[in-house]
Amino acid sequence: MATANMKDVKRRIKSVESTRQITKAMELVASSKLRRAKEKAESAQPFFKALYDAMCDIAANSPISSQYTRKNIVKTALLVVIAGDRGLAGGFNHNVLKLAESRCAALREEGLKVKIMPVGKKAVEFFEKRDYELADTFQQVAEGMNIYKSREISDLIVAMFRHGEIGRAELVYTTLVSALSQEPVNIKMLPVDDFNYNKDGKAVSLTVYDPSPEEVFDGLIPKYLNGMVYGAVVDSFAAEQAARRTAMESASDNAGEMIDNLSLLYNRARQAQITQELTEIVSGSLKNR
């Protein structure tokens, strides 16, 4: 009986050791991807910051009448929801999808019809199984995201807004606060009406825009939204890797603790078996005297 228990414990130890090797490897892979994703996001920030500054400058110094800034009477809102393509990332996907659901409920309370544009396999699977109208779906795009792939998404959003299919567009994704903290956020995309001026309400510099500030502004908006989508996807991917690294690190630690407990149990069973064998030997020796 003791031998059978020892075999079961030893088999269990080997199984947990194999699992720990997998979780440790996934932790290292996530750490490597996290570093590259952070570099990718940081390298794109100067260009899109310059776009935003130019838009702020135009809006502060010129009376802008743009289709992208006007309040639309269309009672349909588009919610772009960015989640991961894989699981095993702790509460990463659950948290962002929970925020998206609550935002959908809030928009419906305002009397708006809601369309969903899920980005990431987990988001697509989540909304396809529920009663939501999907505008389009994008899977397996985050890891290889570049400016051309993000433009495919942003151009579709711009086209829907210009053609009157939607009157509002919002973005829900997870931002990387730190390597140990990721926060789901909700930001407005369209209409564009939130600009940061300086204290006196004027732009820092005056620039002459040709052919006109309105045309330049309208030309910048699609590029700005492209940058917003690109930054959100890359930021979300980095947050996913950080969450997965933390989850796999915790799993590896738990596996190590379980191995220690099982090893202690195995040693106790082995000692009990040795004690029993010695007792049987001593008892047989005494009977033979």
Wavefront OBJ file of the C-alpha trace (Angstrom):
o trace
v 0.000 0.000 0.000
v 2.810 2.369 0.910
v 4.646 1.500 -2.314
v 1.566 2.360 -4.373
v 1.233 5.720 -2.579
v 4.899 6.485 -3.201
v 4.522 5.769 -6.919
v 1.499 8.079 -7.129
v 3.346 10.870 -5.336
v 6.443 10.435 -7.499
v 4.292 10.522 -10.646
v 2.618 13.681 -9.375
v 5.982 15.340 -8.698
v 7.136 14.645 -12.264
v 3.871 16.042 -13.642
v 4.188 19.264 -11.636
v 7.861 19.610 -12.633
v 6.859 19.370 -16.302
v 4.178 22.023 -15.778
v 6.687 24.302 -14.051
v 9.062 24.009 -16.993
v 6.261 25.140 -19.318
v 5.190 28.075 -17.134
v 8.824 29.145 -16.706
v 9.354 29.095 -20.467
v 6.136 31.103 -21.016
v 7.306 33.625 -18.421
v 10.602 34.139 -20.284
v 8.839 34.462 -23.643
v 6.378 37.013 -22.223
v 9.255 39.032 -20.735
v 10.985 39.161 -24.110
v 7.790 40.170 -25.955
v 7.014 42.788 -23.311
v 10.359 44.484 -23.813
v 9.937 44.619 -27.600
v 6.335 45.854 -27.357
v 7.311 48.706 -25.011
v 10.081 49.778 -27.387
v 7.634 49.640 -30.302
v 5.095 51.832 -28.510
v 7.674 54.371 -27.351
v 9.251 54.706 -30.816
v 5.901 55.765 -32.352
v 4.969 58.367 -29.733
v 6.922 61.393 -31.113
v 5.240 61.237 -34.539
v 1.688 61.001 -33.213
v 2.366 63.624 -30.562
v 3.368 65.988 -33.373
v 0.065 65.238 -35.142
v -1.919 65.981 -31.995
v -0.001 69.197 -31.348
v -0.740 70.360 -34.902
v -4.450 69.635 -34.429
v -4.442 71.560 -31.147
v -2.710 74.480 -32.838
v -5.315 74.620 -35.627
v -8.263 74.290 -33.249
v -6.940 77.008 -30.947
v -6.223 79.600 -33.619
v -8.833 78.983 -36.318
v -12.609 78.604 -36.258
v -12.838 74.943 -37.282
v -15.937 73.587 -39.003
v -15.142 69.946 -39.602
v -17.295 66.857 -40.057
v -15.068 65.170 -37.465
v -15.849 67.697 -34.721
v -19.596 68.126 -35.220
v -22.011 66.327 -32.935
v -23.695 63.668 -35.035
v -27.422 63.039 -34.753
v -26.962 59.341 -35.626
v -28.031 57.311 -32.596
v -25.457 54.558 -33.096
v -22.168 54.212 -31.240
v -19.191 52.061 -32.217
v -17.149 50.449 -29.466
v -13.703 49.207 -30.501
v -12.699 46.591 -27.921
v -9.095 45.368 -27.831
v -8.331 42.141 -25.954
v -5.717 39.404 -26.275
v -5.365 36.586 -28.773
v -4.438 34.058 -26.076
v -5.335 33.200 -22.513
v -3.173 32.349 -19.499
v -2.776 36.036 -18.680
v -4.515 36.263 -15.333
v -7.469 38.664 -15.346
v -6.246 40.628 -18.394
v -9.006 39.632 -20.834
v -11.739 39.431 -18.202
v -11.130 42.976 -16.945
v -11.188 44.709 -20.334
v -14.240 42.747 -21.523
v -16.041 43.557 -18.283
v -15.367 47.281 -18.849
v -16.604 46.966 -22.439
v -19.848 45.349 -21.278
v -20.464 48.060 -18.698
v -19.767 50.750 -21.309
v -22.222 49.099 -23.713
v -24.874 49.146 -21.017
v -24.208 52.838 -20.320
v -24.504 53.755 -24.012
v -27.769 51.855 -24.311
v -29.121 53.726 -21.315
v -28.414 56.926 -23.263
v -30.725 55.612 -25.981
v -27.937 54.636 -28.396
v -27.629 51.539 -30.487
v -24.215 49.888 -29.996
v -22.008 48.198 -32.566
v -18.889 46.307 -31.511
v -15.589 46.049 -33.365
v -13.586 43.407 -31.444
v -9.823 43.242 -31.921
v -8.162 40.075 -30.634
v -9.341 36.467 -30.618
v -10.661 36.571 -27.050
v -12.740 39.683 -27.755
v -14.144 38.165 -30.957
v -15.103 34.928 -29.191
v -16.666 36.818 -26.291
v -18.952 39.080 -28.350
v -19.837 36.451 -30.984
v -21.372 34.297 -28.239
v -23.532 37.157 -26.954
v -26.271 39.395 -28.285
v -24.108 42.114 -29.863
v -24.010 43.504 -33.383
v -20.483 43.238 -34.788
v -19.250 45.828 -37.276
v -16.137 43.822 -38.168
v -13.641 41.533 -36.433
v -9.847 41.431 -36.286
v -7.851 38.506 -34.904
v -4.154 37.703 -34.561
v -3.075 41.261 -35.463
v -1.564 42.554 -32.210
v 1.830 40.836 -32.226
v 2.657 41.838 -35.798
v 0.925 45.222 -35.633
v 2.280 47.934 -37.899
v 0.965 51.251 -39.148
v -0.560 49.694 -42.260
v -2.585 47.113 -40.349
v -3.828 49.735 -37.897
v -4.827 51.945 -40.831
v -7.149 49.195 -42.052
v -9.005 49.436 -38.739
v -8.960 53.235 -38.466
v -10.032 53.764 -42.091
v -13.044 51.539 -41.478
v -13.999 53.602 -38.408
v -13.591 56.880 -40.316
v -15.657 55.562 -43.241
v -18.487 54.474 -40.930
v -18.508 57.913 -39.279
v -18.417 59.862 -42.552
v -21.176 57.763 -44.128
v -23.459 58.285 -41.150
v -23.439 54.670 -39.960
v -22.245 55.761 -36.502
v -22.408 59.037 -34.598
v -19.804 58.195 -31.995
v -16.738 55.949 -31.689
v -15.003 54.879 -28.502
v -12.023 52.696 -27.708
v -11.717 50.175 -24.869
v -8.335 48.585 -24.207
v -5.816 47.852 -21.449
v -2.948 50.249 -20.870
v 0.363 49.243 -19.340
v 0.771 51.238 -16.131
v 3.828 49.262 -15.046
v 5.215 45.758 -15.355
v 3.025 44.748 -12.411
v -0.047 46.878 -13.123
v -2.377 46.984 -16.130
v -5.521 49.114 -16.257
v -8.490 48.845 -18.665
v -9.444 52.285 -20.029
v -12.163 53.834 -22.189
v -11.313 56.786 -24.471
v -13.292 58.773 -27.026
v -12.296 58.630 -30.710
v -15.002 60.470 -32.657
v -16.213 63.174 -32.790
v -12.911 64.901 -32.035
v -13.556 67.805 -29.681
v -11.121 67.460 -26.782
v -8.008 69.577 -27.272
v -5.543 70.731 -24.658
v -4.867 74.457 -24.968
v -2.553 76.451 -22.782
v -3.922 78.633 -20.001
v -4.801 81.678 -22.110
v -6.645 79.514 -24.657
v -4.137 80.104 -27.450
v -1.714 77.739 -29.096
v 1.969 77.991 -28.281
v 2.917 78.813 -31.890
v 1.155 80.207 -34.961
v 1.505 78.379 -38.266
v 0.156 79.173 -41.717
v -1.715 76.156 -43.076
v -2.170 75.691 -46.807
v -4.608 75.381 -48.519
v -6.662 76.047 -45.361
v -6.676 75.063 -41.676
v -9.920 73.095 -42.175
v -8.498 70.974 -44.999
v -5.282 70.313 -43.104
v -7.297 69.439 -40.016
v -9.516 67.007 -41.950
v -6.408 65.426 -43.454
v -4.800 64.965 -40.049
v -7.781 63.303 -38.382
v -7.522 59.895 -40.156
v -3.788 59.788 -39.433
v -4.424 60.768 -35.830
v -7.025 58.016 -35.407
v -4.645 55.584 -37.084
v -2.046 56.486 -34.482
v -4.612 56.123 -31.704
v -5.530 52.591 -32.860
v -1.895 51.633 -33.386
v -0.868 52.909 -29.960
v -3.811 51.197 -28.244
v -3.133 47.816 -29.864
v 0.588 47.947 -29.103
v -0.050 49.174 -25.559
v -2.641 46.441 -25.024
v -0.233 43.797 -26.341
v 2.469 45.001 -23.953
v -0.030 44.912 -21.067
v -1.041 41.383 -22.064
v 2.572 40.210 -21.965
v 3.111 41.861 -18.584
v -0.023 40.182 -17.214
v 1.034 36.809 -18.653
v 4.543 37.140 -17.238
v 3.115 37.880 -13.784
v 0.633 34.997 -14.044
v 3.291 32.528 -15.199
v 5.702 33.680 -12.500
v 3.003 33.071 -9.898
v 2.222 29.672 -11.436
v 5.911 28.698 -11.363
v 6.170 29.719 -7.712
v 3.048 27.732 -6.863
v 4.401 24.715 -8.729
v 7.666 24.952 -6.772
v 5.756 25.085 -3.506
v 3.658 22.096 -4.554
v 6.794 20.124 -5.466
v 8.285 20.865 -2.049
v 5.113 19.635 -0.322
v 4.936 16.515 -2.471
v 8.630 15.791 -1.894
v 8.061 16.045 1.853
v 5.106 13.675 1.548
v 7.172 11.275 -0.561
v 10.040 11.267 1.956
v 7.642 10.613 4.821
v 6.076 7.700 2.945
v 9.544 6.352 2.126
v 10.637 6.624 5.753
v 7.456 4.879 6.854
v 8.139 2.065 4.393
v 11.726 1.665 5.624
v 10.538 1.675 9.248
v 7.944 -0.988 8.452
v 10.537 -3.183 6.715
v 12.944 -2.849 9.648
v 10.154 -3.717 12.074
v 9.313 -6.832 10.071
v 12.978 -7.885 9.968
v 13.425 -7.392 13.717
v 10.153 -9.237 14.454
v 11.180 -12.208 12.256
v 14.594 -12.319 13.901
v 13.097 -12.435 17.387
v 10.718 -15.256 16.419
v 13.619 -17.381 15.150
v 15.439 -17.253 18.472
l 1 2 3 4 5 6 7 8 9 10 11 12 13 14 15 16 17 18 19 20 21 22 23 24 25 26 27 28 29 30 31 32 33 34 35 36 37 38 39 40 41 42 43 44 45 46 47 48 49 50 51 52 53 54 55 56 57 58 59 60 61 62 63 64 65 66 67 68 69 70 71 72 73 74 75 76 77 78 79 80 81 82 83 84 85 86 87 88 89 90 91 92 93 94 95 96 97 98 99 100 101 102 103 104 105 106 107 108 109 110 111 112 113 114 115 116 117 118 119 120 121 122 123 124 125 126 127 128 129 130 131 132 133 134 135 136 137 138 139 140 141 142 143 144 145 146 147 148 149 150 151 152 153 154 155 156 157 158 159 160 161 162 163 164 165 166 167 168 169 170 171 172 173 174 175 176 177 178 179 180 181 182 183 184 185 186 187 188 189 190 191 192 193 194 195 196 197 198 199 200 201 202 203 204 205 206 207 208 209 210 211 212 213 214 215 216 217 218 219 220 221 222 223 224 225 226 227 228 229 230 231 232 233 234 235 236 237 238 239 240 241 242 243 244 245 246 247 248 249 250 251 252 253 254 255 256 257 258 259 260 261 262 263 264 265 266 267 268 269 270 271 272 273 274 275 276 277 278 279 280 281 282 283 284 285 286 287 288 289
